[in-house]
Amino acid sequence: MTKVAVCGILGRMGKRITDIALSDAEVDIVGGVEHPDCIATKDLGEALSVPELRGKLLTHRLEDLLTDTDVVIEFSGNPTAAVSHAKLCALSLKPIVIGTTGFTQRELEEIRELAKEVAVLLAPNMSLGVNLLFKLVEIATEVLKDKSFDIEIAEIHHRFKKDAPSGTAVKLAQIISEKMGNARPVYGREGEAPRKEGDIGVMALRGGDVVGDHTVFFLGFGERLELTHRATSRDTFAKGAVEAAKWVKDKPAGLYSMFDVLGL
């Protein structure tokens, strides 16, 4: 049994993670963390209208739950809060799965340092399909990087998403850049903006209720290759987060990704 505390439990992803966890006999939700402004009751079951969680604590302080927790799942959506939660986990030697995105380079460095003390699984996207997309993009870039192909990324998300571009798009750009050596991301274009050698265009579209679409274009002369992943339900991310929590439970300190969970 893996005892899990969920940060951001009243959010869209937090609710889906909770539902998936409740259907998994190997996982026990011990409580949830949420911004104090969102807490009307400290009873998690009452807050979520889920009888199975009656008597479980809903709090704005992760430290209130850590004693009885095996793994923390962080989906607060707030990078500053996510780093704070990771610090608390490091102090308590509790593994953490981080699905929050939008970190600055400094915050990412803090997380990498914390991973020297405790197991940290950091993933901008936890779906099986997206992580396979990461691998396919890596392979395609390696094959086409010296073949006069330009590479561009486009992503679409719902109107409420806070960060742009998405963490998944940033990860895709990172994979391409590492394979190409001299590539650099260009976030949108305006006016006179001819494409320069080594550019990776990254375009973010926002609207409606789109869960998440990502396409990587390999644009040659007379042909193009498009690798696309479309998510139609948040359950794919929630299932990945729960599987990641079970996988990381007994792992030694280190920085892990969904590649490790999936054996890619």
C-alpha positions in Angstrom: 0.0 0.0 0.0 1.3 3.4 -1.0 0.0 6.3 1.2 -0.3 9.4 -0.8 -0.9 13.1 0.0 -2.1 15.2 -2.9 -1.1 18.9 -3.2 -3.7 20.9 -5.2 -6.3 18.3 -4.4 -9.3 20.6 -5.2 -8.0 21.5 -8.6 -8.9 19.9 -11.9 -6.0 17.5 -11.8 -6.1 17.0 -8.1 -9.7 15.7 -8.3 -8.9 13.3 -11.2 -5.8 12.0 -9.3 -8.0 11.4 -6.3 -10.6 9.5 -8.3 -8.0 7.3 -9.9 -6.3 6.7 -6.6 -9.6 5.7 -5.0 -10.0 3.0 -7.7 -6.5 1.6 -7.1 -6.3 -1.0 -4.3 -2.6 -0.3 -3.9 -3.1 3.4 -3.0 -4.5 5.2 0.0 -5.2 8.9 0.0 -4.2 10.1 3.5 -5.1 13.8 3.0 -4.9 16.8 0.7 -3.3 20.2 0.5 -4.9 23.3 -1.0 -4.5 27.1 -0.9 -6.1 28.4 2.3 -8.5 30.6 0.4 -10.0 27.4 -1.2 -10.6 25.6 2.1 -14.2 25.8 3.5 -13.9 22.7 5.6 -11.0 20.6 6.9 -12.8 17.4 6.1 -11.5 16.2 2.7 -14.5 13.9 2.1 -16.9 16.7 2.7 -14.9 19.2 0.5 -14.9 16.7 -2.4 -18.3 15.1 -1.7 -16.6 11.7 -1.5 -17.8 9.5 1.4 -14.7 7.3 1.3 -12.6 10.3 2.3 -14.7 11.4 5.2 -12.4 12.1 8.2 -9.3 12.7 6.0 -7.6 16.0 6.5 -7.7 18.9 4.1 -5.1 21.5 5.0 -2.9 24.3 3.6 0.1 22.9 5.4 1.8 19.8 3.8 3.7 19.2 7.1 0.4 18.3 8.7 0.3 15.1 6.5 3.9 14.0 6.1 4.1 11.7 9.1 1.5 9.3 7.7 2.5 9.8 4.0 4.7 7.6 1.8 4.7 9.8 -1.3 3.5 13.3 -2.1 1.9 14.1 -5.4 2.4 17.8 -6.3 -0.1 19.3 -8.7 -0.8 22.6 -7.0 0.0 24.5 -10.3 2.1 27.0 -8.4 5.8 26.7 -9.0 6.7 28.5 -5.8 4.5 26.3 -3.7 5.8 23.2 -5.5 9.4 24.1 -4.5 8.3 24.7 -0.9 6.6 21.3 -0.9 9.7 19.6 -2.3 11.8 21.2 0.4 9.5 19.8 3.1 9.7 16.4 1.5 13.5 16.5 1.5 13.5 17.4 5.2 11.2 14.5 5.9 12.8 12.1 3.4 9.5 11.6 1.7 9.6 11.0 -2.1 7.7 13.5 -4.2 6.1 13.4 -7.7 6.0 16.8 -9.3 3.5 17.5 -12.1 3.4 21.3 -11.7 5.0 23.2 -14.6 6.2 26.7 -15.3 9.4 26.6 -13.2 12.2 29.1 -13.7 15.7 27.9 -14.2 16.6 28.8 -10.6 13.6 26.8 -9.3 14.6 23.8 -11.4 18.1 24.1 -9.9 16.6 24.1 -6.4 14.7 20.9 -7.3 17.8 19.2 -8.6 19.7 20.0 -5.4 16.8 18.6 -3.3 16.9 15.4 -5.4 20.3 14.8 -3.8 18.5 14.3 -0.5 15.3 12.5 -1.6 13.7 10.8 -4.6 12.1 13.5 -6.8 10.1 12.5 -9.9 9.8 15.6 -12.1 7.6 15.2 -15.2 6.0 18.0 -17.3 3.6 15.4 -18.6 2.8 12.0 -17.1 0.9 10.3 -20.0 2.3 7.2 -21.6 1.7 8.7 -25.1 3.4 12.0 -24.4 6.5 10.2 -23.0 6.6 8.0 -26.1 6.3 11.2 -28.2 9.4 12.5 -26.4 11.3 9.4 -27.5 10.0 9.6 -31.1 11.0 13.2 -31.3 14.5 12.4 -30.1 14.9 9.7 -32.7 13.5 11.8 -35.5 15.7 14.8 -34.6 18.8 12.6 -34.6 18.0 11.3 -38.1 16.9 14.6 -39.7 19.1 17.2 -37.9 21.6 17.3 -40.8 19.1 16.8 -43.6 17.9 20.5 -44.0 14.8 20.0 -42.0 13.4 22.9 -39.8 11.8 21.9 -36.6 8.8 23.7 -35.0 6.5 23.0 -32.1 2.9 24.0 -31.6 0.7 23.3 -28.5 -2.9 24.0 -27.6 -4.4 24.1 -24.1 -7.6 25.3 -22.4 -8.1 29.0 -21.7 -7.4 28.6 -18.0 -3.8 27.2 -18.3 -1.4 29.6 -16.5 2.0 28.9 -18.1 2.9 29.3 -21.7 4.4 27.5 -23.4 3.4 24.3 -21.7 5.9 22.3 -19.8 5.6 19.6 -22.4 6.4 22.0 -25.2 9.4 23.2 -23.2 10.6 19.6 -22.7 10.2 18.9 -26.5 12.3 22.0 -27.3 14.9 20.8 -24.8 15.1 17.4 -26.4 15.5 18.9 -29.9 18.1 21.4 -28.7 20.2 18.8 -27.1 20.2 16.6 -30.2 20.9 19.5 -32.6 23.6 21.1 -30.5 23.1 24.8 -31.5 19.3 25.0 -31.6 17.5 27.7 -29.6 13.8 28.2 -28.9 11.9 31.1 -30.4 8.7 31.9 -28.6 6.3 33.3 -31.2 7.1 35.6 -34.1 5.9 39.1 -35.1 6.8 41.6 -37.8 9.8 40.8 -40.0 11.0 37.6 -38.5 12.6 35.3 -41.1 13.6 31.9 -39.7 17.2 31.7 -38.6 19.3 28.6 -38.8 19.0 26.6 -35.5 15.7 28.2 -34.5 13.0 26.0 -32.8 9.7 27.9 -33.1 7.5 27.3 -30.1 3.9 28.5 -30.5 1.3 28.4 -27.6 -2.5 28.6 -28.4 -5.1 28.9 -25.7 -8.8 28.5 -25.8 -11.9 26.5 -24.9 -11.6 23.3 -22.9 -8.7 21.7 -24.8 -6.9 19.2 -22.5 -3.7 19.3 -24.4 -2.4 19.0 -28.0 1.2 18.9 -29.0 2.7 18.7 -32.5 6.3 18.7 -33.6 6.8 19.6 -37.2 9.9 18.4 -39.2 9.7 20.7 -42.3 11.8 19.7 -45.3 11.7 20.7 -48.9 8.9 18.8 -50.7 7.9 16.9 -47.5 7.2 17.2 -43.8 6.8 14.9 -40.9 4.4 15.7 -38.1 4.4 13.9 -34.7 1.3 14.7 -32.7 -0.2 13.8 -29.3 -3.7 14.8 -28.4 -5.1 14.3 -24.9 -8.9 14.0 -24.6 -9.1 13.3 -20.9 -7.1 14.4 -17.8 -7.3 10.8 -16.7 -4.3 9.9 -18.7 -2.2 12.3 -16.7 -3.8 11.3 -13.4 -3.2 7.6 -14.0 0.5 8.4 -14.8 0.8 10.4 -11.6 -0.6 7.5 -9.5 1.7 5.0 -11.2 4.6 7.3 -10.7 3.8 7.6 -6.9 3.8 3.8 -6.6 7.0 3.4 -8.5 9.0 6.1 -6.6 7.9 5.0 -3.1 11.1 3.1 -2.2 13.5 4.6 -4.6 16.8 6.2 -3.4 17.5 9.9 -3.6 17.8 11.1 -7.2 16.0 13.0 -10.0 13.7 10.7 -11.9 11.3 11.1 -14.9 8.5 9.2 -16.4 11.1 7.6 -18.7 12.3 5.7 -15.6 8.8 4.7 -14.6 8.0 3.4 -18.1 11.5 1.9 -18.8 12.1 4.0 -21.9 
